[in-house]
Amino acid sequence: MSITNGSKQENNKAWPMRQHEKEDASLEKVKKHLMKGQKLDLTKDNPNVDQIHIGLGWDLSGQPIDLDTQVFLLNEEDKLLSPKHLIYYHQQQSLDGAVRHLGDHQVGGGHRDNEIIIMQLSRVSPDIQKIVVTATIHDAHERAHHFGQVTNAYLRLSDQITQQEICTFQLTEDYSFCTSIICAELTRVENEWKITATGQGTTLDLNDLCRIYGFTS
């Protein structure tokens, strides 16, 4: 499987304010701050949650760096069933309609989630057992960019309907010279979903990640 980054056009759509910036005290008590490797019973602890918002945000310590978010929809063998099971800026919706990528953000910064994934858990095809959320840097190797040049990166998950934040994961480890991060994994266990804050930094690009998950060019 060959993923073509292709040219990117500036996306000028208005992005929503980061919900965690304006939460009241009651919501602050509910959300959980996950540490690397920590797991959360997503649906068991939040039985009314079905549609979720996954937001990636970051600030810059210098030059603009273009982060991209991807979602790998994997079977029980941790493999992609087809190229259509990778959701990213060039392929923004899954075959079952359960996962939507809301578009590319090329700059970062600001009081908002910079890239957003919307997911409806009840619509995820039954042959999908794991959902992996990753972040890569566009043309990282060509531009000598790495995650050590990015500050305040985080991943957060909230209820898309109520806007209540469920958990956050600060990507604050030293990711110098890493060009991608396996941020989080959602795993289906019978009829429930769990989330793991993975936080694994790598020197891989998107094509390399595709090979790990079962596709080659």
C-alpha positions as CSV (number, residue, x, y, z in Angstrom):
1,M,0.0,0.0,0.0
2,S,1.5,3.3,-1.0
3,I,0.2,6.5,0.7
4,T,0.7,9.6,-1.3
5,N,0.9,12.7,0.8
6,G,0.2,14.8,-2.2
7,S,0.0,18.6,-2.3
8,K,-2.0,20.2,0.5
9,Q,-4.3,23.2,0.1
10,E,-4.7,25.5,3.1
11,N,-7.8,24.7,5.0
12,N,-9.5,27.9,6.1
13,K,-12.5,26.4,7.8
14,A,-13.4,27.7,11.3
15,W,-12.3,25.3,14.0
16,P,-14.2,24.9,17.2
17,M,-12.9,26.3,20.5
18,R,-11.1,23.7,22.6
19,Q,-13.8,22.5,25.0
20,H,-11.3,22.0,27.8
21,E,-10.5,25.7,27.7
22,K,-14.0,26.6,28.8
23,E,-15.1,23.7,31.0
24,D,-16.8,24.5,34.2
25,A,-15.8,23.1,37.6
26,S,-18.3,20.2,37.5
27,L,-16.9,18.8,34.2
28,E,-13.4,19.2,35.4
29,K,-14.1,16.7,38.1
30,V,-15.4,14.1,35.6
31,K,-12.6,14.0,33.0
32,K,-9.6,11.8,33.5
33,H,-6.0,12.7,32.8
34,L,-4.4,9.6,31.4
35,M,-0.8,8.7,31.8
36,K,1.2,6.8,29.2
37,G,0.2,3.1,29.2
38,Q,-3.0,3.8,31.3
39,K,-6.3,2.2,30.3
40,L,-9.8,3.4,30.6
41,D,-13.1,1.5,30.3
42,L,-14.6,4.0,27.8
43,T,-18.1,2.7,27.4
44,K,-18.5,0.8,30.7
45,D,-17.6,4.0,32.7
46,N,-19.7,6.1,30.3
47,P,-22.7,4.0,29.3
48,N,-24.5,6.7,27.5
49,V,-21.6,7.6,25.2
50,D,-21.8,6.5,21.6
51,Q,-20.6,9.4,19.4
52,I,-17.1,10.5,20.5
53,H,-14.9,13.4,19.5
54,I,-11.1,12.8,19.4
55,G,-9.1,16.0,19.1
56,L,-5.4,16.5,18.6
57,G,-3.8,19.8,19.4
58,W,-0.3,21.2,19.5
59,D,1.7,24.4,19.7
60,L,5.0,25.3,18.0
61,S,8.3,26.2,19.5
62,G,9.5,27.7,16.3
63,Q,8.8,27.1,12.6
64,P,5.3,25.9,11.5
65,I,5.1,22.1,11.5
66,D,2.2,20.2,9.8
67,L,0.9,17.3,12.0
68,D,-1.5,14.8,10.5
69,T,-3.9,12.5,12.3
70,Q,-4.7,9.0,11.1
71,V,-7.1,6.3,12.2
72,F,-6.2,2.6,11.5
73,L,-9.3,0.3,11.6
74,L,-7.9,-3.2,12.4
75,N,-9.2,-6.7,12.6
76,E,-8.5,-9.2,15.4
77,E,-5.1,-9.8,14.0
78,D,-4.2,-6.1,14.3
79,K,-4.2,-5.8,10.5
80,L,-6.0,-3.4,8.1
81,L,-8.7,-5.2,6.1
82,S,-8.1,-3.0,3.1
83,P,-6.6,0.4,2.2
84,K,-10.1,1.8,2.8
85,H,-9.7,1.1,6.5
86,L,-7.2,3.9,6.9
87,I,-8.8,7.2,7.6
88,Y,-6.8,10.3,7.1
89,Y,-6.9,13.7,5.2
90,H,-7.1,12.1,1.7
91,Q,-9.7,9.5,2.8
92,Q,-11.9,11.1,5.4
93,Q,-14.7,8.6,6.0
94,S,-14.8,4.9,6.8
95,L,-16.8,2.4,4.7
96,D,-19.3,1.9,7.5
97,G,-19.7,5.7,8.0
98,A,-18.6,5.3,11.7
99,V,-15.4,7.3,11.5
100,R,-15.0,10.8,10.0
101,H,-11.8,12.9,9.7
102,L,-12.8,16.6,9.7
103,G,-9.9,17.7,7.6
104,D,-6.3,18.8,7.5
105,H,-4.9,21.6,9.7
106,Q,-1.5,22.6,8.6
107,V,-0.3,25.1,11.3
108,G,-1.2,24.2,14.8
109,G,-1.5,26.5,17.8
110,G,-4.5,28.4,19.0
111,H,-7.2,27.7,21.6
112,R,-8.8,24.7,19.8
113,D,-8.3,21.1,18.7
114,N,-6.2,21.4,15.5
115,E,-7.4,18.1,14.0
116,I,-10.6,16.2,14.8
117,I,-11.9,12.7,14.4
118,I,-15.6,12.0,15.0
119,M,-16.5,8.4,15.7
120,Q,-19.8,6.6,16.3
121,L,-19.0,3.4,18.2
122,S,-22.3,1.6,17.6
123,R,-21.7,1.9,13.8
124,V,-18.2,0.4,13.8
125,S,-18.2,-2.7,11.7
126,P,-18.1,-5.9,13.8
127,D,-15.0,-7.1,12.0
128,I,-13.1,-4.2,13.5
129,Q,-11.6,-5.1,16.9
130,K,-9.1,-2.3,17.4
131,I,-8.9,1.4,16.4
132,V,-5.4,3.0,16.4
133,V,-5.0,6.8,16.4
134,T,-1.7,8.0,15.2
135,A,0.0,11.3,14.4
136,T,2.7,11.9,11.8
137,I,4.6,15.0,10.5
138,H,4.0,15.8,6.9
139,D,7.2,15.4,4.9
140,A,9.1,15.0,8.2
141,H,12.2,13.4,6.7
142,E,12.5,15.8,3.8
143,R,12.1,18.9,6.0
144,A,14.1,17.5,9.0
145,H,11.0,18.0,11.3
146,H,10.4,16.0,14.4
147,F,8.1,16.0,17.4
148,G,10.8,17.6,19.6
149,Q,10.0,20.8,17.7
150,V,6.3,20.6,18.8
151,T,5.1,21.7,22.3
152,N,2.0,21.1,24.4
153,A,0.7,18.3,22.2
154,Y,-2.3,16.4,23.5
155,L,-5.0,14.0,22.6
156,R,-8.4,14.4,24.2
157,L,-11.7,12.5,23.9
158,S,-15.1,13.9,24.6
159,D,-18.8,13.0,24.2
160,Q,-19.7,14.5,20.8
161,I,-23.3,15.0,21.9
162,T,-23.0,16.6,25.3
163,Q,-19.5,18.1,24.7
164,Q,-18.4,16.6,28.1
165,E,-14.7,15.8,28.1
166,I,-14.0,12.2,29.1
167,C,-10.2,12.0,29.1
168,T,-7.1,13.8,28.0
169,F,-3.6,12.5,27.3
170,Q,-0.7,15.0,27.3
171,L,2.0,13.9,24.8
172,T,4.7,15.5,27.0
173,E,7.4,12.8,26.7
174,D,10.6,13.8,25.0
175,Y,9.8,12.9,21.4
176,S,12.9,14.5,19.9
177,F,13.7,13.0,16.5
178,C,10.4,11.0,16.4
179,T,8.4,11.6,13.2
180,S,5.3,9.8,14.3
181,I,3.4,8.9,17.5
182,I,1.1,6.0,18.1
183,C,-1.2,8.1,20.3
184,A,-4.0,5.8,21.5
185,E,-5.7,2.5,20.9
186,L,-9.4,1.8,21.3
187,T,-10.0,-2.0,21.8
188,R,-13.4,-3.8,21.5
189,V,-13.9,-6.3,24.3
190,E,-17.2,-8.1,23.6
191,N,-19.7,-5.2,23.4
192,E,-17.5,-2.7,25.3
193,W,-14.7,-0.3,24.2
194,K,-11.5,0.4,26.2
195,I,-9.0,3.1,25.4
196,T,-5.2,2.9,26.1
197,A,-3.0,6.0,26.1
198,T,-0.2,4.4,24.1
199,G,2.2,7.4,23.4
200,Q,4.7,5.4,21.5
201,G,7.1,7.6,19.5
202,T,8.7,6.2,16.3
203,T,10.9,7.4,13.4
204,L,8.4,5.9,11.0
205,D,6.4,7.7,8.3
206,L,2.8,6.9,7.2
207,N,3.9,4.4,4.6
208,D,6.0,2.6,7.3
209,L,3.0,2.5,9.6
210,C,0.9,1.0,6.8
211,R,3.4,-1.8,6.4
212,I,3.3,-2.5,10.1
213,Y,-0.5,-2.8,9.9
214,G,-0.4,-5.2,7.0
215,F,-0.2,-3.4,3.7
216,T,2.8,-2.9,1.4
217,S,3.1,-0.8,-1.8
